[in-house]
Amino acid sequence: MAKRHKTNFTRKKIRCRSERRGQKRAALRPSQRQRKQQVSRGHASLRPPHACCLIGGRGRHTIPAMLTRDAERPLSNRMSYQHPQDAVRRFFARSDWLDRMVLRPLSHIAPNWEVGWDDEGNHYRLEPFSFAADLNEVIGLIATCPWPLKYHHHEDALAERVVRNLKWPIQKKGNRWVGADYEAILEQGAFRDLDQKNLIAAAAGRVHAALDYAQSHFDEMEDGHLYMLSALVAIIIYHRHASGESLLVDSDGNNIP
């Protein structure tokens, strides 16, 4: 069977159809200049779809394009917004996963890793051989810490210290540090971190980011961010114990070194 060739008329017809489609698409979407102007005014509906959930999410906690509260604020002011301290404290309160994710990895130091909530004291119940007191203290430090504009910079500072002082063969590719376990990098980099300031700032940034994306409680966080925040809090408690600042006590109320 002879091969059928497209005539000039057919080519012109196809070209007209494609041009009409392009005109329709152009009419549906704003120009680049209009897009920049509208985004700068806080129009959340023009943000890309992935802006509606935390990076690395699995779709379990997807929210609308942007919170109404966040969309009404100008873009320049959005990064400087800080949630109230009470909201940060409620974020950690009465959690079913906090002790398992934070204190259980430290059970070789404090075997009593399960904690309960004290409604009268509005904190986790203090018990012997437990890091509950340190957990309450760290929650208070995170709540009072100013929200860093870019909390990843504090984690990067710890990783760069590991490269500079310990000569670990690690490097940053994109937004990730590769070459070693990320928690081990943060743990080793925090040994010369005065009062764990970088760790606390990184944890505070992750909490505020979760609150800004309508994840109002620790148990509601996306899995990847839940894991990283847990690691940060556990490392802070570990360094408090290593530096002799821990509130860990035995059954007689004596401090455990």
C-alpha positions in Angstrom: 0.0 0.0 0.0 1.4 3.4 -1.0 2.5 5.6 1.8 0.1 8.5 2.3 1.7 12.0 2.4 0.3 15.0 4.1 -0.7 17.8 1.7 0.1 21.4 2.3 -3.6 22.0 3.1 -3.4 19.3 5.9 -0.2 20.8 7.3 -1.8 24.2 7.3 -4.9 22.8 9.1 -2.8 21.2 11.8 -0.8 24.3 12.2 -4.0 26.4 12.7 -5.3 23.9 15.3 -2.0 24.1 17.3 -2.0 27.9 17.1 -5.6 28.0 18.4 -4.7 25.7 21.3 -1.7 28.0 22.1 -4.0 31.0 22.1 -6.4 29.3 24.5 -3.6 28.3 26.9 -2.2 31.8 26.8 -5.7 33.2 27.5 -6.1 30.9 30.5 -2.8 31.6 32.2 -1.5 35.0 33.1 1.7 36.4 31.7 5.0 36.0 33.7 4.9 39.7 34.7 1.3 39.4 36.0 2.2 36.2 37.8 5.1 37.9 39.7 3.0 40.9 40.6 0.1 38.8 41.9 2.4 36.4 43.9 4.1 39.5 45.4 0.7 40.7 46.6 0.0 37.4 48.3 -2.2 35.6 45.7 -1.8 32.0 46.9 -3.9 30.6 44.0 -1.1 31.2 41.5 1.5 29.3 43.4 2.6 25.9 42.0 0.7 22.8 43.3 3.6 21.5 45.3 3.5 24.7 47.5 0.5 23.3 49.3 2.3 20.6 51.2 5.6 20.2 53.0 8.6 19.1 50.9 9.0 15.3 50.9 5.4 14.7 51.9 3.4 11.6 50.9 0.2 13.3 50.4 -1.2 12.3 53.8 -1.4 15.9 55.2 -2.0 17.9 52.0 -3.9 21.1 52.6 -5.4 23.8 50.3 -3.1 26.0 48.2 -2.3 28.2 51.2 -3.9 29.0 54.5 -6.1 32.0 54.4 -4.1 33.6 57.2 -0.9 33.1 55.3 -2.3 34.2 52.0 -3.5 37.5 53.5 0.0 38.4 54.7 2.4 40.0 52.2 5.1 37.6 50.9 7.9 39.7 52.5 6.3 39.4 55.9 5.4 35.7 55.8 8.9 34.5 56.6 9.2 36.6 59.8 5.9 35.4 61.3 6.3 33.6 64.6 3.6 31.4 66.2 2.7 32.1 69.9 4.7 30.2 72.5 1.5 28.5 73.7 0.9 27.1 70.3 4.4 25.6 70.2 3.9 24.1 73.7 0.5 22.6 72.7 2.3 21.2 69.6 4.2 18.8 71.9 1.5 18.3 74.6 -0.3 14.9 75.2 1.5 13.2 72.4 1.3 9.4 71.8 4.5 9.4 69.7 6.8 11.8 71.4 8.3 9.5 74.0 8.6 6.7 71.5 10.3 8.8 68.9 12.5 10.9 71.2 13.1 9.1 74.5 13.2 5.5 73.4 16.4 5.9 71.4 18.0 7.2 74.7 16.8 4.3 76.8 20.3 3.0 77.2 20.9 6.1 79.4 17.4 6.6 80.9 15.5 3.2 80.8 12.2 4.8 81.8 11.4 6.2 78.4 7.6 6.1 78.6 6.1 9.4 79.9 2.6 10.5 80.8 1.0 13.9 80.8 0.4 15.9 84.0 -2.8 17.9 83.6 -2.2 20.0 86.7 1.4 20.9 85.9 0.7 21.1 82.2 3.9 19.2 81.4 5.1 15.7 81.1 5.1 13.8 84.4 8.5 13.7 86.2 9.7 10.2 87.1 13.0 8.7 88.2 15.4 7.3 85.5 13.5 9.4 82.9 14.4 12.2 80.6 10.9 13.7 81.1 12.2 16.7 82.9 14.8 17.4 80.1 12.0 16.9 77.6 9.9 19.6 79.3 13.0 21.9 79.4 13.7 21.4 75.7 10.1 22.1 74.8 10.4 25.4 76.7 13.6 26.3 74.9 12.0 25.6 71.5 8.9 27.6 72.4 11.0 30.7 73.4 13.4 30.4 70.5 12.8 33.0 67.7 11.7 31.4 64.5 14.8 31.3 62.2 14.1 32.5 58.6 16.0 29.5 57.2 16.4 26.8 59.8 18.4 24.6 57.4 21.3 27.0 57.7 21.6 26.0 61.4 21.8 22.3 60.4 24.3 23.2 57.7 26.5 25.0 60.2 26.8 21.7 62.3 27.5 19.7 59.2 30.2 22.1 58.0 31.8 21.9 61.5 32.1 18.1 61.0 33.8 18.6 57.7 36.1 21.2 59.0 37.1 19.6 62.4 36.5 15.9 61.9 37.4 15.7 58.2 34.4 13.5 57.5 34.0 12.7 53.7 30.6 14.2 53.4 29.3 16.8 51.0 26.0 18.6 50.3 24.3 17.7 47.1 21.3 19.9 46.5 19.4 20.2 49.8 20.9 17.0 51.3 24.1 16.0 53.0 25.4 12.7 51.7 28.3 10.4 52.8 27.1 9.6 56.4 24.0 9.3 58.5 22.4 12.7 58.8 21.6 12.3 62.5 25.2 11.2 63.2 26.4 14.3 61.4 24.2 16.6 63.5 25.2 14.8 66.7 28.9 15.1 66.1 28.7 18.7 64.9 26.8 19.8 68.0 29.6 18.9 70.4 31.0 22.4 70.2 27.7 24.0 69.7 27.3 26.4 72.7 24.1 25.6 74.5 22.9 23.6 71.5 21.8 26.9 69.9 21.9 25.6 66.3 20.0 22.4 67.3 17.3 24.4 69.1 17.0 26.8 66.2 16.7 24.0 63.7 14.0 22.3 65.8 12.1 25.5 66.3 12.2 26.2 62.6 10.7 22.7 61.9 7.9 23.2 64.5 7.0 26.6 63.1 7.0 25.2 59.5 4.6 22.4 60.6 2.3 24.9 62.3 2.3 27.1 59.3 1.1 24.2 57.2 -1.8 23.4 59.5 0.0 20.5 61.3 -0.9 21.7 64.8 0.4 18.7 66.7 3.5 16.6 66.8 1.5 13.4 66.0 0.1 15.1 62.9 3.4 15.8 61.2 4.4 14.3 57.9 6.6 11.2 58.5 9.9 12.6 57.2 9.6 15.8 59.2 8.4 13.9 62.3 11.5 11.7 62.1 13.9 14.7 61.7 12.3 16.8 64.5 12.5 13.7 66.8 16.1 13.3 66.0 16.9 16.9 66.8 15.1 16.8 70.2 16.8 13.5 71.1 20.3 14.9 70.2 19.6 18.1 72.3 18.7 15.9 75.3 21.8 13.7 74.7 24.1 16.7 74.6 22.5 18.1 77.8 23.3 14.8 79.5 26.9 14.7 78.0 27.6 18.2 79.3 26.3 17.5 82.8 23.2 19.7 82.4 20.6 16.9 82.4 17.8 16.8 85.0 18.0 13.0 85.1 17.5 11.7 88.7 17.3 8.3 90.4 14.5 7.0 92.7 16.0 9.0 95.7 16.0 12.2 93.7 19.7 12.3 93.2 21.2 13.5 89.9 22.6 10.8 87.7 25.9 11.9 86.1 
